């Protein structure tokens, strides 16, 4: 097979649709493996940045983009016409929920239409966007078949879910095992051959549906366990126990226990969204995913619990939430990343302001957050000693390592710590209220 030979010789030209948090790290990894890569993105400034040798993603260094540009192995375009020259096409577009929390695969379908208009024989098409089981075969394939080509014979189709952990110092695109499910045996053979040249370990499964379910299950597992520990945190609060002490003690058991940690809510591009894809698809099979939906309800309740903790912390000092000055630390959904997608910080801000608080947000990695679709426009304040000391309460939502927590506790009137970030603080413990 000519495509297998081109892959083996690192001559296969790779097109990646979507150069965001998944697409750009993948493009760099594929380019570093030796393949020539062209990225397609609808954003002119993203295309301009890549072609200028610059990265817009925190996990990708400018030097890596510049080196691949200089070697002629990476370029970007907004024109789907470049796909005619590609042997491998990978879809890395967003899969959000709509306003009714229903799956929105319009970006996948749009990418499919763009591919179908320029398809030729001998191409591998891989979908990496997280979605519900059946998307590749039931939704994407019919779009691609508009080209008149036959899957498994004229072109090859697979699903290989992205597994990105933004900000991780240990796991990256290359060393994270890659699950691959091909629509036919030939599809799987080609897909495994390609990804084996890019990542350290490939895990073949029987079908795209199995691969799609694998990714959904991974994230649902996390959501459910987060809900368990969040519910335990609320119960421990009611019983006068410290959940962090309980988790630390339970973690000493060498078998049968995996620690999860409570927080102000669940954020990120996958965890708060993916389980709802599964619950939606399950209805097609007359199956009600009660456990998953209950987990979602518990996690969605956590910003309200944070507000309750702030109210109680202020009440203990003879103050009302209404009119209080609140310093909120951290807008990102996880520490040390400039990624605010689905961050619980915005729900916490909204809930505090609903009760009349005046919130001053700060994030060292996000000087400004603007999303007209969500109605979000927040600017980070300057974190001065005067601001910390003058606010009635400091709420730690995201535990960035850049924060000096001893300084914060020393200066603050009271601290509500939703991440146990102040665990190593040696002075002022009486001013700290943990989740």
N, C-alpha and C positions, 0 to 999 in steps of 0.2 A: 504494500500500500504506500503510495507516494507521500501521503500526509505523515505516516509513521516514520518514514525515512527523513522527511524534513524536520520532524521533531527530534529525532535521534541526532541529526547533524546540527541542531540548534539554528536551523535556517527558517523555521516556521515563524511567520510574522503574526504578532499578537495584537489584537485590538481590545481595549478595555473601555466599556461604556460606563461612565460615572467615575470621577476622580476625587471622591470624598474620602471619608475616614477608612473605607474599605478599599476603594479602587486605587488610590494613589500608593499606599503601602504595597499593594499587590503589583502594581505596575513597576515599582522600583525593584521588588524581589524578582519578578520575571525578567526584567532587564539585567539585573545582576547575575542571573543564571545564564545569560548569554543570548537571550532572544531579543530581536528588535521589537519595540513596543510603540504603539500609537494609542494615546488616550483620547476619548471623546467626552466632552462635557459641554453643557448648554451655557455655562457661565463664561463670558468673555474674559473676565479677570483671572479665572482659574487657568484658562488656556494660555493667557499672556504670561502668568506667573511660571507655569511649567516650561514654556518655551524660552523664558528668560533665566532658567536654571534655578528657580526658587520654589520652595515648598510652602503650601498654605496649611499643612497638617502638622501638628506638634510632634507626632511620632516619626516624621520623615525629615531628615536633615537636608538643608539646602545643598550641602556638599555632595550628597548622594544624587540628588536630582541634577546638579551641575555636571557631575562626572559622567552620568549616563547621557546627558545632552552632548557633552564633548565627544563621547565615544560613538555618537550617532545611534544610540539604542533607545532613546526616549524622545517623543515629541507629542504634542497635543493639538487637537483640532475640534472645531464645533461642527464639522461636516461629516455626516454619515457615509458620504461617498468614499471615504478612505477605507471602508470595510471591504471594498472589492479586492483590495490587495492583501487582506488578512487571511491567514490560515486558521487561526484560533480567535474566537470572539467571546469575551467574558462580560456578562452583565452584572454590574455592581451599583444598581440604582436603589433609591429609598423605597421602603414599603411601609408607609405610615398607616394609621387608622384615620378614618374620616370623623366628622363631628359626632356621629352616632356610634363610634367605636366599632365600625365595620372595616374589614380589610380593604385597603386601597392599593390595587395592583396596577393602577393606570400607568405608572412609570415603567413597569415591566412590559406591559403591552405596547407602550409607545416605543420602547427599545426594540421590541420584536418587530414592529412595523418598519422601523428604520433599518433593521437587519434584512428583513425579507425583501426590501426594495433593492438590495445590493448583493444578495446571496449568489453564490456560485457553487459548483460541485467541489467536494473535497474539503469542506470546512467543519471544524468542531465548534459548537456553540455551547457555552457553559453558563448556567444561571447560578449566581452566588448570593443573590438577595434573599434574605430570610422571608419565608412565606409558608402558607399552609400546605399540607400534603395534597398533591394532585395538581399544583399550579403548572409545573413544567409540562406535564402530559396533557392536561385538560385545557389549559389557557394559553400557554406560550406556543406549544406545538402547532395548533390550528393556525396561528398567525404566521408562523414560519412556513407552513405548507402552502401559503398563498404564492410562494415562489415557484411552485410546481415541482419541487424537488422532494425525493423520498427519504425519510429519516432512516438511518441505519445502512443506507446504500449510497445516496448522493451526498448526504451530510450527516453529522453526528451530533447528538444532543445529550447533555447530562445536567445534573444538579450537583453542585459541590458547595455546601454552605460556608460562608465566611465565619471565621472564628477569631475575631479581633478583640484584644483586651487593651484598650487605650491606656497609655501611660505605664504599661508593664515593662519592667526591666529584664524580665526573664523570658516571656513568651512573645514571639513575633510571627509574622506570616510564614517564615521559612521553617521554624522549628516546631510549629503547632501541627499535629497530625491532621491530614486533610481527608475528609470523608467524600467519596465520589460514588454517585449512582447514575449509570447510563441507561438510556431508554431501551437499547438492545445490547446484546453481547458485543457487537462491533463498536457501539458507542462507548461502552465501558472500557474496552481495550484501548481505544484512542485517548480517552480522557485520562486513564491511569498512566498511560505512556507520557502524556504531556505534563501532568502534575508531578510525576516522579522526577522529572528534570528540574522542577522548581522548588519543591519542598522536601524535607528529610523523610517523611513517612506518609504514605497514602493508604487509606482504609477503604477498600472497595465494598459497596453494599449492593443488594440485588436490584435496586430500582431507584429512580429519582424520588418516588414517594417515600421510600425507606430513608433516603438521605434527608428529605425535607422534614420528616417526622423526627429524625435524630436531632436536628438543630432545635426544633420546637421543644422537644423533650428536655434537652440540656437546659434551656432557659426556664422552662416551666418548673423543673427541679429546683432551680435557684429561687424562683418566685415563691414557691410553696414553703421552702425552708426559711426564707426571709419572713414570710408571714407567721410561721410558728414562733420564731424568736421575737418578732415584733409583738405578738400577742403575749408571749411570756414577759416581755418588758413591761407591758401595761399591767399584767397581773402582779409582777414583782413590785411595781410602784404601789399598787393597792395594798399589798401585804407588807410594805415597808422593807423590802429586800433590794439589794443592789444586783441588777441583772448582769452587770459586767463581772462581778465577783463570782456569780453562779456559773457563767460561761467559762471563765478561767478555770474554775475547779472542775467542771465537767470535762474540759479539754485534756485533763490529765489522764483520762481513761484511754488506754492505748488501742482500743478496738470498739467498733459499734457506735462511734460518735464523731461527727464532723462539725466543727464550730462555724456558726453563722452569727452575724452581729446585727443588733437593731439599729435603726436610724430614723431620720425624719420623714422617710418615704423611699420610694424606689424610682431611680432615674436611669437615663441612658437610652441608647437607640434601640435596644433589644428587649431588655428585661421587662419593662412595663407594658410592652406592646405585643410581643410574640405569643404569649399565652392566649390573648384574645383572638388571634388568628386560629388557634386550635379550637377554642370554644365555639367560634363561628362555624368552622368546618364540621364540627361534631354534630351540629344540628341536622346536617344533611343525612346523617345516619341515625337520626332519632335518638341521639345520645346527649344527655345533659351533664356537662362537666362541673358538677357541684363543688368538688374539692378545689378546683382551680379558680372558680369564680369566687368562692369564699376567701381564698388567699388574696385575690385582688381586692376584695372589700376591706380586708384587714390592713393591707398595705396602703390603700387609699385613705384610711383613717388616721395614719400616723401624723400628717401635718396638723390635724386637729388636736392630737395628743400633745404635740409640741406647743401649740398655743395654750393649752391647758396648763402645761408646766410653767410657761412664762407668766401666765396670770397668777398662779400660786406663788411663784418666786417674788413677784411684785407685791402681792397681798401680804406676804410675810414681812415686808418692809413698809407696810402702810401705804402702798401706792396702787393706783388703778391702771389697767392697761390703756384705757382711754386717755389720750394726751401724753402718754409716756414716750420717751425717746428710746428707740430700740436700734442697737448696732447689730446687723446681721452679717456674719462672716461666712463667705463662701456661696457662690452662685453656681459653680460647676456641679455636675452630678456625682463626681468622684474626685478624690484628692489628686492634685498635681497634673490635671489635664484641663485644657481650655475648651471644654465641651459641656454645654449647658442643656443639651437636648433632654426633655422630660425631667429636668431637675426638680426635686421637691422644694427647692428654695423658693420658687415662684408661688407655689401654693401657700407656703408658710408666710411669705410677705403679704399675699392677698388676705389671708385669714387674720393676720395681725392688724392690717389696715382696716379691715371690716369692723373691728372693735375699737377703732379710733387711735391706734398707735401710729407714731411717726417713725418710719423705718428708714435707716441709713444703711444701704447694702455696700459691702466691700468684697472684692475678689482680686487677688494679685495677678491673676491670669486673664481676667475678663474685664477690661476697663469699661466696656460698653456692651450691652446685649440689646439687639434690635430685631424684632420679628413682627412685622405688620400683620401677618396672618393670625398670630396668637395675641395680638394687641400688647406685646411686651416691648417696652423701651426703658431700660434701666442703665444708669451710669454709676460706676463704682466711685464711692467717696474716697477721699484721702484718709488713710488710717493714721491719725495723729494721737499722741498721748492725751491731748485735750479732749478729742472726740471720745476716746475710750472711757475716760474718767467722767465725762459729763452725761453720758447716756445712762438711762435708768437701768438698762439690762443689755448684756451682750449675749447673742445667741449664736453658737457655733453650729453651722449647718454642714459645712464641708471642711474636713480636717487637712487643709493644705500644709505641707511641711514648711512653707515659707513663714508661717505665723510663729511668733515667739509667744508661746502660751503662758509662760511665767510672767512675762510683761503684761499680757492681757489680764490675767487674774489679779496681778498686783494693782493695776490701775482701775479695773472695773468695779462697779458697785455690786453687781451680782452677775453670774455667768450661768446660762443654761447650755449645757454641753450635750448635744445629741449624738456625739461620736466617740465619747470617752477620750477626747483629744488631750484633756488636761490631766491624764492619769499620772504623769511624771512631775506634775507641779508640786513643789515642796512647801510653798507658803500660800496662805489664803484659801485653804481647802474649804473653810466654812462659807465661802462666797460662791462655791460651785454647786450647781444642781445638775446631776447627770440624768439622762433619759431613763 
